[in-house]
Amino acid sequence: MIAIDLSEDDAKVIALVGGREHVLKSRVFSTLCIGLKHYRRIPSWRKARYMRFFERRFLRLRGFIDVARGAEP
């Protein structure tokens, strides 16, 4: 799975996540992914709350993911 940011002039890969296909298609993984949104689509007054939600959700998702890397500066 590759996360691509299309909100700027050029498309930019912001994350690369690798997982086994049967895991990515599993109901548990899909349920844990519900509610995850692009940071720019969250209203500014909710961003701090969303980041706490994201951190807790990612801790639960991390067990399903084989490789997770963010974009390097």
C-alpha positions in Angstrom: 0.0 0.0 0.0 1.4 3.4 -0.9 0.1 6.7 0.4 0.3 9.5 -2.2 -0.3 13.2 -1.4 -2.1 14.7 -4.4 -3.0 18.0 -2.7 0.0 19.9 -3.9 1.2 20.6 -7.5 3.0 17.3 -7.9 2.1 13.9 -6.5 4.3 13.0 -3.6 4.7 9.6 -2.0 4.4 10.2 1.8 4.4 6.6 3.1 5.0 3.1 2.0 3.4 0.3 3.9 3.8 -3.3 3.1 1.6 -6.1 4.5 0.5 -9.6 3.5 -2.5 -9.5 1.1 -4.7 -11.7 3.3 -4.0 -9.3 6.2 -4.8 -6.2 4.2 -8.1 -7.7 3.1 -9.1 -9.1 6.5 -12.1 -7.7 8.3 -10.1 -6.9 11.4 -7.6 -4.8 9.5 -10.4 -3.0 7.5 -12.3 -2.2 10.7 -9.2 -0.7 12.3 -8.7 1.5 9.2 -12.2 3.0 9.5 -11.9 6.6 10.5 -8.4 7.2 9.2 -8.4 10.4 7.1 -5.9 12.7 5.4 -4.6 15.2 7.9 -5.5 18.2 5.6 -9.2 17.1 5.5 -9.5 17.4 9.3 -10.7 20.8 10.6 -8.0 22.7 12.5 -10.1 22.5 15.8 -10.0 18.7 15.6 -6.4 18.0 14.6 -5.0 17.6 18.1 -7.8 15.1 19.0 -7.4 13.3 15.7 -3.6 12.8 16.3 -4.3 11.2 19.7 -6.9 8.9 17.9 -4.4 8.1 15.1 -1.6 7.2 17.6 -3.8 4.8 19.4 -5.2 3.3 16.2 -1.7 2.9 14.6 -0.5 1.0 17.7 -3.2 -1.5 17.1 -2.5 -1.6 13.3 1.2 -2.0 13.7 0.9 -5.7 14.5 -0.7 -6.3 11.1 1.9 -4.3 9.1 5.2 -5.9 8.0 7.0 -2.7 6.9 6.1 0.9 7.5 8.3 3.8 6.3 7.7 7.5 6.0 9.1 9.8 3.3 12.6 11.0 3.9 13.2 14.7 3.8 
